[in-house]
Amino acid sequence: MRIDKWLSATNVVKRRTIATDMVKNGVVFVNDIQSKASKNVAVGDRIRIEYLKGAKSYRVLAIPATKSIPKTHKDQYVEELS
């Protein structure tokens, strides 16, 4: 699954357009490498987002099969790191 789709499907970012803009602006990193929107994520990848107030890191636990998941199931797909 593409990084922009994964960010929106797992509710890390509210909308896919926001996720795409973040990737285009160079604030999304997959395994410490600046990502492009077409980058595919895999289970175990580390994703870091550089927000203005600091960075947040996530680990991919699973790839959703649907366009979006319920917010209550987010912990099955993503682990927030420090």
Backbone bond lengths (Angstrom), bond angles and torsions (degrees), N, CA, C in turn:
res aa  C-N    CA-C-N  psi(-1)  N-CA   C-N-CA  omega(-1)  CA-C   N-CA-C  phi
1 M - - - 1.448 - - 1.527 108.71 -
2 R 1.321 115.52 139.99 1.467 120.66 179.26 1.520 110.19 -64.96
3 I 1.333 115.76 151.74 1.464 121.15 -176.75 1.526 111.49 -61.92
4 D 1.320 118.60 -40.80 1.465 119.47 -179.35 1.527 111.58 -67.02
5 K 1.319 117.19 -38.21 1.464 120.66 176.60 1.525 110.86 -67.06
6 W 1.322 116.95 -40.59 1.467 121.02 -179.11 1.519 110.60 -64.04
7 L 1.329 117.12 -44.20 1.469 120.73 179.83 1.520 111.77 -59.12
8 S 1.322 117.88 -40.98 1.460 119.91 -179.52 1.527 111.84 -80.18
9 A 1.324 118.44 -36.76 1.465 121.20 -178.57 1.524 112.09 -66.27
10 T 1.325 117.01 -33.30 1.462 120.65 -178.46 1.527 112.56 -93.08
11 N 1.302 117.44 7.74 1.465 123.31 177.44 1.523 113.68 64.55
12 V 1.319 117.99 25.72 1.460 120.94 172.34 1.523 108.26 -73.72
13 V 1.339 115.98 -38.89 1.460 123.64 176.18 1.525 106.76 -123.04
14 K 1.320 117.65 143.82 1.466 120.54 -172.96 1.519 114.33 -66.87
15 R 1.345 117.66 -40.77 1.465 120.63 -176.88 1.526 110.22 -131.41
16 R 1.334 115.28 151.24 1.454 120.15 -179.52 1.522 111.52 -65.87
17 T 1.314 118.00 -33.70 1.466 119.50 179.15 1.524 110.71 -63.45
18 I 1.325 116.84 -36.67 1.465 120.31 176.25 1.522 109.67 -65.99
19 A 1.324 116.64 -42.96 1.465 120.80 178.82 1.525 110.86 -61.26
20 T 1.319 116.78 -43.31 1.465 120.99 179.06 1.520 110.92 -63.34
21 D 1.329 117.47 -43.03 1.463 121.13 177.85 1.527 111.36 -62.36
22 M 1.332 116.93 -40.80 1.465 120.74 178.83 1.524 110.79 -61.97
23 V 1.325 116.49 -42.20 1.465 120.62 179.27 1.523 110.21 -65.48
24 K 1.334 116.91 -44.20 1.469 121.16 -179.94 1.525 111.70 -62.61
25 N 1.326 117.34 -32.88 1.462 121.47 -179.55 1.521 112.84 -84.38
26 G 1.312 117.26 1.75 1.464 120.65 172.51 1.509 115.97 77.19
27 V 1.330 118.84 26.92 1.462 120.25 -179.69 1.525 112.81 -104.15
28 V 1.340 117.67 0.64 1.461 121.32 179.80 1.525 108.79 -109.28
29 F 1.328 115.37 128.70 1.460 121.97 -179.48 1.525 109.30 -123.56
30 V 1.320 117.09 134.74 1.457 122.40 174.68 1.520 106.82 -113.09
31 N 1.323 116.22 119.53 1.465 122.44 -176.72 1.524 111.40 52.72
32 D 1.337 116.31 43.82 1.467 125.19 177.84 1.524 114.26 64.80
33 I 1.322 117.08 20.33 1.464 122.25 175.45 1.524 107.34 -119.57
34 Q 1.339 116.43 129.27 1.463 120.33 -179.96 1.521 109.23 -56.55
35 S 1.310 116.22 132.33 1.460 121.65 -170.80 1.519 112.27 -97.55
36 K 1.327 114.67 155.57 1.459 122.95 168.88 1.523 106.47 -108.56
37 A 1.328 117.83 160.61 1.463 121.65 -176.93 1.525 112.00 -61.97
38 S 1.315 117.55 -27.25 1.458 121.10 -177.54 1.527 113.15 -84.84
39 K 1.326 117.88 -1.68 1.465 121.77 -179.08 1.527 109.94 -65.14
40 N 1.320 116.61 128.23 1.455 120.95 176.61 1.517 109.66 -87.39
41 V 1.327 115.70 139.56 1.461 120.74 177.15 1.520 108.80 -101.43
42 A 1.322 115.49 152.91 1.457 121.99 179.03 1.524 108.44 -131.11
43 V 1.306 115.60 162.33 1.459 120.59 178.42 1.527 108.63 -60.08
44 G 1.321 116.31 132.03 1.450 122.02 -179.28 1.513 114.81 98.09
45 D 1.330 117.90 -12.67 1.465 120.71 178.75 1.520 110.22 -65.82
46 R 1.338 115.72 148.25 1.465 122.12 174.82 1.517 107.67 -104.93
47 I 1.326 115.31 130.13 1.457 121.56 -179.27 1.522 107.98 -117.97
48 R 1.329 115.75 130.42 1.460 121.57 178.53 1.522 108.43 -122.11
49 I 1.316 115.37 132.23 1.468 121.52 177.66 1.515 107.55 -116.94
50 E 1.326 116.43 123.53 1.460 122.76 -179.19 1.527 109.15 -91.26
51 Y 1.332 116.55 94.44 1.456 121.44 175.42 1.528 108.88 -81.95
52 L 1.339 116.89 167.47 1.463 120.64 178.88 1.525 111.42 -64.02
53 K 1.324 117.55 -33.57 1.461 121.85 -177.98 1.520 113.03 -92.23
54 G 1.313 117.97 6.57 1.464 121.17 179.84 1.517 110.86 136.80
55 A 1.303 114.93 173.61 1.463 120.98 -176.56 1.526 110.67 -99.11
56 K 1.333 115.16 149.75 1.462 122.17 172.41 1.517 107.42 -124.90
57 S 1.330 115.27 140.18 1.459 120.89 -179.45 1.516 109.84 -118.53
58 Y 1.325 114.76 146.69 1.455 122.07 -179.18 1.521 109.15 -136.78
59 R 1.330 116.32 154.80 1.460 122.24 173.04 1.520 107.35 -118.73
60 V 1.333 116.41 134.99 1.461 122.22 179.16 1.525 107.90 -79.59
61 L 1.336 116.41 118.90 1.462 121.25 178.69 1.523 111.94 -97.66
62 A 1.329 116.37 -31.20 1.465 121.67 179.76 1.520 108.79 -159.50
63 I 1.321 114.84 159.83 1.457 121.78 178.00 1.526 107.63 -104.76
64 P 1.330 118.42 121.14 1.469 119.47 -179.90 1.520 111.67 -67.60
65 A 1.332 115.00 144.13 1.461 120.58 179.25 1.526 111.78 -88.14
66 T 1.322 116.79 -13.82 1.458 121.02 -178.15 1.525 110.58 -112.34
67 K 1.322 115.01 172.01 1.466 121.25 -177.77 1.520 112.35 -65.44
68 S 1.329 116.61 -33.56 1.458 120.55 177.32 1.525 108.90 -149.94
69 I 1.316 115.17 158.73 1.459 121.06 179.68 1.525 108.85 -120.83
70 P 1.321 118.01 157.39 1.465 118.66 174.42 1.526 110.66 -64.75
71 K 1.322 116.65 144.61 1.462 120.15 -178.54 1.518 111.77 -60.40
72 T 1.317 117.92 -26.34 1.466 120.90 179.77 1.521 111.89 -70.38
73 H 1.334 118.31 -19.52 1.464 122.39 -179.65 1.525 113.34 -98.08
74 K 1.325 117.06 6.79 1.464 121.36 -176.38 1.528 112.14 -57.39
75 D 1.349 117.62 -36.85 1.465 121.60 -177.72 1.526 112.92 -63.95
76 Q 1.313 118.47 -19.59 1.464 122.47 178.23 1.532 111.60 -77.46
77 Y 1.326 117.19 -20.92 1.451 121.71 -173.01 1.530 113.61 -111.22
78 V 1.325 117.39 -26.32 1.460 120.52 -175.00 1.524 110.04 -142.49
79 E 1.320 114.36 139.19 1.467 121.42 174.40 1.506 107.91 -114.84
80 E 1.326 116.43 124.82 1.463 120.11 178.81 1.531 108.68 -84.21
81 L 1.317 115.80 124.25 1.449 122.44 177.58 1.513 109.19 -95.79
82 S 1.304 117.91 170.89 1.464 120.35 -177.14 1.498 113.84 -70.32
